[in-house]
Amino acid sequence: MPPKRACDICISRKVKCNGSWPCDTCHGAVKKVQCTYLRPARRRGPKSRRTCREDADQPTLRVSDEHRDQASESIAKAERTISLSQPTEASSTQRIPTAVLESIVRLYQRYSYSIWPVINAEVLLSKIKDIEADQDDHHAQNIVCLATALCAATMAQLHVEPQVTEFGTVDSTALVQACLRRRNKFHDHGEHIDLRSIMVSFFLHVHHAKANQRNSAMMYIQEAIAGARVLRLDEVGSQKQDEVFSNTALVFPLLWVSERGYALHLGLSPSYNEPLSITDPEMDNDADVEAQGLLELAKLFVAFDRIAVRRKSPTGATTVDLTDTENKLSSLSFCMADLVSARTADYHITRQWMRTILWQHALSMGLLSSAAYETVLTFGFPVQVGRDLLQALRWFCETDLLPLGRDQVSETTFGEY
């Protein structure tokens, strides 16, 4: 254990440090930094009280020049990393080149559309290209605001490296700052709610969730849900038309599933407690395949919704609730089961994650037994879940799972919530 003092990074940045390893400041940094205690601790108190005897009793710490140079280089590198991960006054006014937005929207079109199948990338790209460099009217900034939020979420989801431009380094944090600046200046999102402002809130939720900023992430997804309810998107047959959107009917199911999943991840209750009514669209083109995949995922959450509500009640879920939910999850058929796609992987991972939560709840309630008839109530159920997941993902490679985020499998499947 390091001594109970400030770490090298906090000393250099002159911020409060709790003295742990790693400390809260280094652990909470968006960019990974190395928390070190290489600098010798300085004695406290007035110099007049330091006697020669005390100095003689203290052991002398000798550090070679080579080690000192390595420590200084490590500290300087960590300081640069932290400064890039936190918004500064310069980044808050940074200009985002159109070419950067176009390249990241292409990444969304290639990888992330299967996860968020709502934005028509081609239409969005054409509108971005039509905007003049000095154009600052409401319509133009509304498009740019949506594009920057989409790009911020895509960069965070896919772990895209920062883009170096003539105006500076553009990362997901810089994109969020640009989005919020435009939203606050050109768009009264509280009064003038539309599909674009709702999706801006959703993409801001994705970025903050990936940055592990949980309060902000929960706030933005609830903001999106509230806006969707104002537009009555939660009502059956209620749709709004917008040429930038490829599937407007999927906006509310996407928000509903996202809030349910994130609230479940944090152990919180969702803001929207009503069940989701699912209507299957007609399959007439390739885009609808992704739409159908999202609706299939929503059916998992509908089946699990009873447990999600009951497990927060004082009495908790009963044995009947657990077994019925397990039977529903196991009996659901997936229409895209034969396709190797990110949506298929997401479906299988989510289903096994829910089955794991059922078993964890049964364990916490003391309902497990080696002689139980229902497998979800046995001690060996996690082994079966792991086997089923590996069997379902046996044909998938890293590229297939990339749209889900590189941490999706480890966090969602094996994490404890």
C-alpha positions as CSV (number, residue, x, y, z in Angstrom):
1,M,0.0,0.0,0.0
2,P,1.3,3.5,-0.8
3,P,1.7,6.0,2.0
4,K,-1.3,8.0,3.1
5,R,-0.5,11.1,1.1
6,A,-1.3,12.7,-2.2
7,C,-0.2,10.8,-5.3
8,D,2.2,12.3,-7.9
9,I,-0.6,13.3,-10.3
10,C,-2.7,15.1,-7.7
11,I,0.4,16.9,-6.4
12,S,1.3,18.1,-9.9
13,R,-2.3,19.2,-10.6
14,K,-2.8,20.6,-7.1
15,V,-6.0,18.8,-6.5
16,K,-7.4,16.9,-3.5
17,C,-6.3,13.3,-3.2
18,N,-7.7,10.6,-0.9
19,G,-4.3,8.8,-0.7
20,S,-5.7,5.4,-1.9
21,W,-4.2,3.4,-4.8
22,P,-5.4,4.2,-7.3
23,C,-6.8,7.4,-5.9
24,D,-10.3,8.7,-6.8
25,T,-9.0,11.4,-9.1
26,C,-6.9,9.0,-11.2
27,H,-9.5,6.2,-11.1
28,G,-12.3,8.6,-12.3
29,A,-10.3,10.1,-15.1
30,V,-11.9,9.5,-18.5
31,K,-8.5,8.6,-20.0
32,K,-6.6,5.9,-18.2
33,V,-3.7,7.3,-16.1
34,Q,-1.1,5.6,-13.9
35,C,-1.5,6.5,-10.2
36,T,2.1,6.6,-8.7
37,Y,3.7,7.6,-5.5
38,L,7.3,8.0,-6.7
39,R,8.0,11.4,-5.4
40,P,9.5,11.5,-1.9
41,A,7.0,12.7,0.7
42,R,7.7,16.2,2.0
43,R,7.8,16.9,5.7
44,R,5.1,19.1,7.1
45,G,5.3,21.8,9.7
46,P,7.5,24.8,10.3
47,K,11.1,24.4,9.4
48,S,12.1,25.7,12.8
49,R,10.8,22.6,14.5
50,R,12.8,20.2,12.4
51,T,15.9,19.3,14.4
52,C,19.0,17.8,13.1
53,R,18.3,14.8,15.3
54,E,15.0,14.2,13.5
55,D,16.6,14.5,10.1
56,A,19.3,12.1,11.1
57,D,16.8,9.5,12.2
58,Q,15.0,9.6,8.9
59,P,16.2,7.1,6.3
60,T,17.6,8.7,3.1
61,L,15.7,7.8,-0.1
62,R,18.2,7.6,-2.9
63,V,16.8,7.7,-6.4
64,S,19.0,7.3,-9.4
65,D,18.9,9.9,-12.2
66,E,17.5,7.2,-14.6
67,H,14.6,6.4,-12.3
68,R,13.9,10.1,-11.6
69,D,13.7,10.8,-15.3
70,Q,11.4,7.9,-15.8
71,A,9.1,9.1,-13.0
72,S,9.1,12.6,-14.4
73,E,8.2,11.4,-17.8
74,S,5.4,9.2,-16.5
75,I,4.0,12.0,-14.5
76,A,4.1,14.4,-17.4
77,K,2.4,11.9,-19.7
78,A,-0.3,11.3,-17.1
79,E,-0.9,15.0,-16.7
80,R,-1.3,15.5,-20.5
81,T,-3.7,12.6,-20.6
82,I,-5.9,14.1,-17.8
83,S,-5.8,17.5,-19.4
84,L,-7.1,16.0,-22.7
85,S,-9.8,14.0,-21.0
86,Q,-11.3,17.0,-19.2
87,P,-13.0,19.9,-21.0
88,T,-11.2,23.1,-21.0
89,E,-12.1,26.6,-22.0
90,A,-10.3,26.1,-25.3
91,S,-12.1,22.9,-26.0
92,S,-15.5,24.4,-25.2
93,T,-15.1,26.8,-28.1
94,Q,-13.3,24.4,-30.5
95,R,-14.5,24.2,-34.0
96,I,-15.3,20.8,-35.3
97,P,-14.4,20.4,-39.0
98,T,-17.1,19.0,-41.3
99,A,-14.7,16.4,-42.6
100,V,-14.4,14.9,-39.1
101,L,-18.2,14.7,-38.7
102,E,-18.5,13.0,-42.1
103,S,-15.9,10.4,-41.3
104,I,-17.5,9.5,-38.0
105,V,-21.0,9.4,-39.4
106,R,-19.7,6.9,-41.9
107,L,-18.5,4.8,-39.0
108,Y,-22.0,5.0,-37.5
109,Q,-23.4,3.9,-40.9
110,R,-21.0,0.9,-41.1
111,Y,-21.0,-0.3,-37.5
112,S,-23.4,1.4,-35.1
113,Y,-26.6,1.6,-37.3
114,S,-27.3,-2.0,-36.4
115,I,-27.5,-1.0,-32.7
116,W,-29.3,2.4,-33.2
117,P,-31.2,1.9,-36.4
118,V,-33.0,5.3,-36.5
119,I,-30.8,7.8,-38.3
120,N,-30.5,7.9,-42.1
121,A,-26.8,8.5,-42.5
122,E,-26.9,9.4,-46.1
123,V,-29.5,12.1,-45.6
124,L,-27.6,13.5,-42.6
125,L,-24.4,13.6,-44.6
126,S,-26.0,15.4,-47.4
127,K,-27.4,18.0,-45.0
128,I,-24.0,18.5,-43.3
129,K,-22.3,19.1,-46.7
130,D,-25.0,21.7,-47.6
131,I,-24.3,23.8,-44.6
132,E,-22.0,26.7,-45.2
133,A,-19.0,27.3,-42.9
134,D,-20.4,30.5,-41.5
135,Q,-24.1,29.5,-41.5
136,D,-25.5,29.9,-38.0
137,D,-29.3,29.8,-38.5
138,H,-31.5,27.6,-36.4
139,H,-32.0,24.9,-39.0
140,A,-28.3,24.5,-39.8
141,Q,-27.3,24.4,-36.2
142,N,-30.0,21.9,-35.4
143,I,-28.5,19.5,-37.9
144,V,-25.0,20.1,-36.7
145,C,-26.1,19.5,-33.1
146,L,-27.6,16.2,-34.0
147,A,-24.5,15.2,-36.0
148,T,-22.1,16.1,-33.2
149,A,-24.1,14.2,-30.6
150,L,-24.3,11.2,-32.9
151,C,-20.5,11.4,-33.5
152,A,-19.7,11.7,-29.8
153,A,-21.8,8.6,-29.1
154,T,-20.2,6.7,-31.9
155,M,-16.6,7.6,-30.9
156,A,-17.4,6.6,-27.3
157,Q,-19.1,3.3,-28.3
158,L,-16.5,2.2,-30.8
159,H,-13.5,3.6,-28.8
160,V,-12.4,5.7,-31.8
161,E,-9.1,7.4,-31.5
162,P,-9.1,11.2,-31.3
163,Q,-9.0,13.0,-34.6
164,V,-6.1,15.5,-35.1
165,T,-7.2,18.6,-37.1
166,E,-5.8,22.0,-37.8
167,F,-8.1,23.3,-35.1
168,G,-6.9,20.9,-32.4
169,T,-7.6,17.3,-31.3
170,V,-11.2,16.2,-31.6
171,D,-12.4,13.5,-29.2
172,S,-15.8,12.6,-27.9
173,T,-15.6,15.1,-25.1
174,A,-14.9,18.0,-27.6
175,L,-17.9,16.8,-29.7
176,V,-20.2,16.9,-26.6
177,Q,-19.0,20.4,-25.7
178,A,-19.7,21.6,-29.2
179,C,-23.1,19.9,-29.2
180,L,-24.1,21.5,-25.9
181,R,-22.9,24.9,-27.0
182,R,-25.1,24.8,-30.1
183,R,-28.0,23.3,-28.2
184,N,-28.0,26.0,-25.6
185,K,-27.4,28.8,-28.1
186,F,-29.6,27.9,-31.1
187,H,-32.2,25.5,-29.8
188,D,-34.5,25.8,-26.9
189,H,-34.7,22.1,-26.3
190,G,-37.0,22.5,-23.3
191,E,-39.8,24.2,-25.2
192,H,-39.3,23.2,-28.8
193,I,-39.1,19.4,-28.6
194,D,-38.8,17.4,-31.8
195,L,-37.3,14.1,-32.9
196,R,-33.9,15.6,-33.4
197,S,-33.7,17.1,-29.9
198,I,-34.8,13.8,-28.4
199,M,-32.1,11.8,-30.2
200,V,-29.5,14.5,-29.2
201,S,-30.4,13.7,-25.6
202,F,-30.2,9.9,-26.3
203,F,-26.7,10.2,-27.9
204,L,-25.5,12.4,-25.0
205,H,-26.7,9.6,-22.7
206,V,-24.6,7.0,-24.6
207,H,-21.5,9.1,-24.4
208,H,-21.8,9.8,-20.7
209,A,-22.7,6.1,-20.0
210,K,-19.5,5.0,-21.8
211,A,-17.5,7.6,-19.8
212,N,-19.0,6.1,-16.6
213,Q,-20.7,9.4,-15.8
214,R,-23.7,7.7,-14.4
215,N,-25.8,10.6,-13.1
216,S,-25.4,12.5,-16.3
217,A,-26.2,9.5,-18.4
218,M,-29.3,8.7,-16.4
219,M,-30.4,12.4,-16.7
220,Y,-30.1,12.5,-20.4
221,I,-31.9,9.2,-21.1
222,Q,-34.8,10.4,-18.8
223,E,-34.8,13.7,-20.7
224,A,-35.2,11.8,-23.9
225,I,-38.0,9.7,-22.5
226,A,-39.8,12.8,-21.2
227,G,-39.5,14.5,-24.6
228,A,-40.8,11.4,-26.4
229,R,-43.8,11.3,-24.1
230,V,-44.5,15.0,-24.8
231,L,-44.6,14.1,-28.5
232,R,-46.8,11.1,-27.6
233,L,-44.3,8.7,-29.2
234,D,-45.3,6.1,-26.5
235,E,-48.8,5.8,-27.9
236,V,-49.5,3.1,-30.4
237,G,-49.7,4.4,-34.0
238,S,-48.2,7.8,-33.1
239,Q,-45.4,8.7,-35.5
240,K,-43.6,11.9,-36.4
241,Q,-42.0,12.3,-39.8
242,D,-38.5,13.6,-40.3
243,E,-36.4,13.0,-43.4
244,V,-33.2,12.5,-41.3
245,F,-34.8,9.5,-39.6
246,S,-35.0,6.1,-41.3
247,N,-37.3,4.5,-38.7
248,T,-39.2,7.0,-36.6
249,A,-41.4,4.2,-35.2
250,L,-38.3,2.8,-33.5
251,V,-37.4,5.9,-31.6
252,F,-39.5,5.2,-28.5
253,P,-38.7,1.4,-28.4
254,L,-35.0,2.4,-28.5
255,L,-35.4,4.8,-25.7
256,W,-37.5,2.4,-23.6
257,V,-35.0,-0.4,-24.0
258,S,-32.0,1.9,-23.3
259,E,-33.5,3.3,-20.1
260,R,-34.6,-0.2,-18.9
261,G,-31.2,-1.6,-19.5
262,Y,-29.3,1.2,-17.9
263,A,-31.6,1.4,-14.9
264,L,-31.1,-2.3,-14.4
265,H,-27.4,-1.8,-14.7
266,L,-27.4,0.8,-12.0
267,G,-30.0,-0.9,-9.8
268,L,-32.4,1.9,-10.2
269,S,-36.1,2.2,-11.2
270,P,-36.9,3.5,-14.7
271,S,-38.8,6.8,-15.0
272,Y,-41.3,5.2,-17.5
273,N,-43.1,2.4,-15.7
274,E,-45.6,1.6,-18.4
275,P,-45.1,-1.6,-20.5
276,L,-44.1,-1.3,-24.1
277,S,-46.6,-2.1,-26.8
278,I,-44.7,-3.8,-29.7
279,T,-46.0,-4.0,-33.2
280,D,-43.9,-5.8,-35.8
281,P,-43.2,-3.9,-39.0
282,E,-43.4,-5.5,-42.4
283,M,-40.1,-6.7,-43.6
284,D,-39.6,-5.3,-47.0
285,N,-35.9,-4.1,-47.1
286,D,-32.6,-4.6,-45.5
287,A,-33.1,-1.7,-43.1
288,D,-36.1,-3.4,-41.6
289,V,-33.9,-6.4,-40.6
290,E,-32.1,-4.1,-38.1
291,A,-35.5,-2.7,-37.0
292,Q,-36.8,-6.2,-36.4
293,G,-33.7,-7.0,-34.4
294,L,-34.4,-4.0,-32.1
295,L,-38.0,-5.1,-31.6
296,E,-36.9,-8.6,-30.7
297,L,-34.5,-7.2,-28.1
298,A,-37.4,-5.1,-26.7
299,K,-39.4,-8.3,-26.3
300,L,-36.7,-9.6,-24.0
301,F,-37.2,-6.6,-21.8
302,V,-40.9,-6.9,-21.9
303,A,-40.6,-10.5,-20.7
304,F,-38.2,-9.4,-18.0
305,D,-40.1,-6.4,-16.9
306,R,-42.1,-8.2,-14.2
307,I,-38.9,-9.2,-12.4
308,A,-37.3,-5.8,-12.9
309,V,-40.3,-4.3,-11.0
310,R,-40.8,-7.0,-8.4
311,R,-37.1,-7.2,-7.3
312,K,-37.3,-3.6,-6.1
313,S,-40.4,-4.3,-4.0
314,P,-40.1,-4.9,-0.2
315,T,-41.1,-8.6,-0.7
316,G,-39.0,-9.2,-3.8
317,A,-39.7,-11.6,-6.6
318,T,-41.2,-14.9,-5.7
319,T,-40.2,-18.4,-6.9
320,V,-43.0,-18.3,-9.4
321,D,-41.9,-15.0,-10.8
322,L,-38.4,-16.3,-11.3
323,T,-39.3,-19.5,-12.9
324,D,-42.0,-17.9,-15.1
325,T,-39.6,-15.3,-16.3
326,E,-36.9,-17.9,-17.0
327,N,-39.4,-19.9,-19.1
328,K,-40.4,-16.8,-21.1
329,L,-36.7,-15.8,-21.8
330,S,-35.9,-19.4,-22.8
331,S,-38.9,-19.8,-25.0
332,L,-38.6,-16.6,-27.0
333,S,-37.4,-17.3,-30.6
334,F,-35.1,-14.9,-32.4
335,C,-35.9,-14.4,-36.1
336,M,-32.3,-13.3,-36.8
337,A,-30.7,-16.3,-35.0
338,D,-28.9,-17.5,-38.2
339,L,-27.4,-14.1,-38.9
340,V,-23.9,-13.2,-37.7
341,S,-24.5,-9.5,-36.7
342,A,-24.0,-7.1,-33.8
343,R,-27.8,-7.2,-33.2
344,T,-27.8,-10.9,-32.9
345,A,-24.9,-10.9,-30.5
346,D,-26.6,-8.1,-28.5
347,Y,-29.7,-10.2,-28.2
348,H,-27.9,-13.3,-27.0
349,I,-25.7,-11.4,-24.5
350,T,-28.8,-9.6,-23.1
351,R,-30.8,-12.7,-22.7
352,Q,-28.0,-14.5,-20.8
353,W,-27.4,-11.4,-18.7
354,M,-31.1,-11.4,-17.7
355,R,-30.9,-15.1,-16.8
356,T,-27.9,-14.4,-14.7
357,I,-29.8,-11.6,-12.8
358,L,-32.6,-14.1,-12.1
359,W,-30.1,-16.5,-10.6
360,Q,-28.4,-13.8,-8.5
361,H,-31.8,-12.7,-7.2
362,A,-32.7,-16.3,-6.3
363,L,-29.3,-16.5,-4.5
364,S,-29.9,-13.3,-2.5
365,M,-33.3,-14.6,-1.5
366,G,-32.0,-17.9,-0.3
367,L,-34.0,-19.9,-2.9
368,L,-31.3,-22.0,-4.4
369,S,-31.2,-25.7,-3.8
370,S,-29.2,-28.6,-5.3
371,A,-32.4,-30.6,-5.5
372,A,-34.5,-27.9,-7.1
373,Y,-36.7,-28.9,-10.1
374,E,-36.3,-25.6,-11.9
375,T,-32.7,-25.1,-13.2
376,V,-32.8,-21.4,-12.4
377,L,-32.9,-22.3,-8.7
378,T,-29.9,-24.6,-8.8
379,F,-26.3,-23.8,-7.9
380,G,-25.1,-24.9,-11.3
381,F,-27.3,-22.6,-13.3
382,P,-24.5,-20.0,-14.1
383,V,-22.5,-22.8,-15.8
384,Q,-25.4,-23.5,-18.1
385,V,-25.8,-19.7,-18.8
386,G,-22.1,-19.5,-19.7
387,R,-22.3,-22.6,-21.9
388,D,-25.4,-21.2,-23.7
389,L,-23.7,-17.9,-24.4
390,L,-20.5,-19.4,-25.8
391,Q,-22.6,-21.7,-28.0
392,A,-24.6,-18.7,-29.3
393,L,-21.5,-16.6,-30.0
394,R,-19.3,-19.4,-31.4
395,W,-19.3,-18.0,-34.9
396,F,-18.7,-14.4,-33.9
397,C,-15.4,-12.5,-34.2
398,E,-14.2,-9.3,-32.6
399,T,-15.4,-7.2,-35.5
400,D,-18.9,-8.5,-35.1
401,L,-19.0,-7.4,-31.5
402,L,-17.3,-4.0,-32.1
403,P,-20.6,-2.0,-32.5
404,L,-21.6,-3.1,-29.0
405,G,-18.5,-1.6,-27.5
406,R,-15.3,-3.4,-26.6
407,D,-16.4,-3.8,-22.9
408,Q,-19.9,-5.1,-23.7
409,V,-19.2,-8.8,-23.2
410,S,-17.2,-8.5,-20.0
411,E,-19.4,-5.9,-18.3
412,T,-22.9,-7.0,-19.4
413,T,-22.5,-10.8,-19.1
414,F,-20.2,-11.3,-16.2
415,G,-20.7,-8.1,-14.2
416,E,-22.7,-7.9,-11.0
417,Y,-25.4,-5.3,-10.8
